[in-house]
Amino acid sequence: MTKAMPSDIRETASPRGKDTRFVIIGSGISGVLMAIKLLERGYRDIVILEKAGRMGGTWRDNVYPGVACDVAAHLYSYSFARNPWWNSRYAKGADIWAYYHGVARHYGVLPLIRYYAEVLSAEFDEGLWQVTTRDGDVFTADVVIAAAGRLHRPVMPEIEGLDSFAGALFHTARWDQTIELADKRVGVIGTGSSATQIVTALAGKVERLSLFQRTAQWVFPVKDTPSSWWTKLRFWLSKRRWDDYYRQLRGETEARGKAATSTVEGRAARDQVCHDALAGIRDPELRAKLTPDYDVGCKRLVFSDGYYEAVQHPSVDVVVDPIARVVREGVVTESGKLHELDVLALATGFDAHAYIRPMQVTGEGGVTLDEVWRDLPLSYRSIAIPHMPNFLMINGPYSPGGTSSVVGIAEAQVDYILQLIDRIVEQQVQIVPREEPARAWLDGIRAKARDSVWGNGGCQSWYLDKTGTPTLDTSTLSELQEQLAEVQWDHFVERPR
């Protein structure tokens, strides 16, 4: 990748402010972004606590065959660190990790990271946060920023006999790259984005591929075109050309995302694309298996450049007979049929509602995060939590999703966080959101989400909480940027530090 372009942000912190201590939890896209912006403002006392042995979050953990981002690469980049050298429209996982690692290195973030430092607790005591890791190390901070993400705790399915399987078994986020798959009978449980990428990558390349499908998915076809050297060169030579392309991609993404909150008529064009793609499956029996019984967009859409072709390959079997149990030899379905396997991959998703838990957070007056979140994960604008002074989140509960690139969302939230930090530093205060505005904001977000296709599309998905309400803000990136442009200070309580 090319060197990241310098940011226009100048150091604005006062000498006193530069002594402010920051702890960032997580070294993925959001954590690295936060560190860069703090460094650019002149802060130096920053530590990033990372539970793994490398930086990178999602793109460090997911290395399965075919792993890629289904958001266009030029949109899945920091706005201040454009990368003209993406190899294709949709970047592969390894290329994404290399990009973010390169940006972190360029901006001096890597020396700030403490590896194998899983955070177990954060306790607010006498105006400061005491952050404790699994090894017993304690870090003192004036401000804590949680950037752990949502999709980092794999969910293992509750299937009888799972531990009895004699072959290789792993979650897709823990893929064993040492296994040679060419002569293997491979089973995949699940049909979300990871599963469809694996099936697309392995069809025709393994002896047999069995896809165990509980719920069919709507697939939006995309064309993953390689980037020619001339295209890369033009993006490198012309910032305007790159900016124009970025705006085009952002407009397309927001238009698709906005369909989730539109009327049925407003969703018609997007829905028709999915129906047309499904109609291209030649075998009517297979087409019936792959036809969802819920509205397009109710679950997160699968974006694919070849999934429907892959499942039509003679070596691929789509199994809709429910799984009864796993035995030594493979998977037994309810009809009694044994599907003999050498490898079983669990594409069963993540605990998207854990957020920063199981970390134990204790705020002012001994109030715990579990108490604040007993009914719902209450926050103010997905960023600040009542009773937790100077404890901030990026991509926290009810952040937008499905309407924009997560990178743009993180940038908008970080810009808002920087306003809060400026206030904390310049006024030497603790800032905590008032509970009433936080509840009013959350009620509004949940009401809009219930009226979206995520809430009324007739499906069960990881978007939904225990009440059946989507846990996502329906705002597009443009709308979010407008909402976060200025802080409503009367929605916060400020106390001297």
Secondary structure, DSSP 8 states (H G I E B T S, - for coil): -------S------TTGGG--EEEE--SHHHHHHHHHHHHTT---EEEE-SSSSS-THHHH---TT-B-SS-TTTSS-TTS--TT-SBSS-BHHHHHHHHHHHHHHTT-GGGEESS--EEEEEEETTEEEEEETTS-EEEESEEEE---SS-SB-----TTGGG--SEEEEGGG--TTS--TT-EEEEE--SHHHHHHHHHHTTTSSEEEEE-SS---EEE----B--HHHHHHHHH-HHHHHHHHHHHHHHHHHHHHGGGS-TTTTHHHHHHHHHHHHT-S-HHHHHHT--SS-TTSS--EEESSHHHHHTSTTEEEE-S-EEEEETTEEEETTS-EEE-SEEEE---B-TT-TTTTSEEE-GGG-BHHHHTSSS---BTTTB-TT-TTEEESS-TT-B-SSS-HHHHHHHHHHHHHHHHHHHHHHTEEEEE-HHHHHHHHHHHHHHHHTSHHHHSS---TTB-TTS-B-SB---HHHHHHHTSS--GGGEEEEE-
